[in-house]
Amino acid sequence: MNLMKKIILAAVLSAFSITLFAQPKGTFSSTKSINSLYYEYKGEEGVVALRIPGFVMKLAGSFANLDGPERALLKSLKSVTVLTIEENHLYPGLNFTEEVDISNMRGGYKLLLEVHDGDEDVIIAVREKNGKIRDLIVVVGGDDNVLVHVKGRMESDLLENLSEIAGIDELHFTAQL
């Protein structure tokens, strides 16, 4: 009789776990990690997914005709991940900022900027360790959906200097780290 209870319990638990995995997207967990969002859309029609490893960045920093801060930034990068939806009509209602919740991510991310303007949302967050930025995440959602995740050991003042060169005013917030 004890064996029969174990079999029934195992069958019920198996059926329950199968129904959890069969839930439509977004019903079991409302947020995703950066990696799971990347792998969910990578290879789909109308999506551009790109990962550039650090050695390619270092190589580019060595050969490219760049100024000191630009070269230093490239050499400090471990990887750059970009995910963008090129054909928005294939994914109506998609908003990357609703798919990824930076505040619930592990690892001590600090929110630098959050903007909600009409149908556009922008979130910029960083993770810092020992005075260096280890992760920089930019998530755009709404009419345009873009995810940029930069890993490395970047100096916050280096990013601030490059913001002036590139005209990205939001990176001035990195000086506050």
Number of C-alpha atoms within 10 A of each C-alpha: 6 6 8 9 10 11 12 11 12 12 12 12 12 12 11 12 11 11 10 12 10 11 11 8 9 10 10 11 9 11 19 19 14 21 10 12 16 19 12 10 16 17 11 12 12 16 19 16 18 14 14 14 14 19 14 15 19 19 12 15 20 14 9 11 10 13 9 9 15 17 18 17 19 22 21 18 22 20 18 19 18 17 23 23 24 15 14 16 11 13 14 10 11 17 20 26 23 16 18 21 16 23 11 12 13 9 10 14 19 15 15 19 14 15 11 13 9 8 10 15 20 19 21 22 21 23 18 21 11 7 11 15 20 20 22 21 21 19 27 23 24 21 17 17 23 22 23 18 20 22 20 19 19 23 19 20 18 16 21 20 16 18 17 12 12 10 10 12 12 12 21 17 17 20 13 9 16
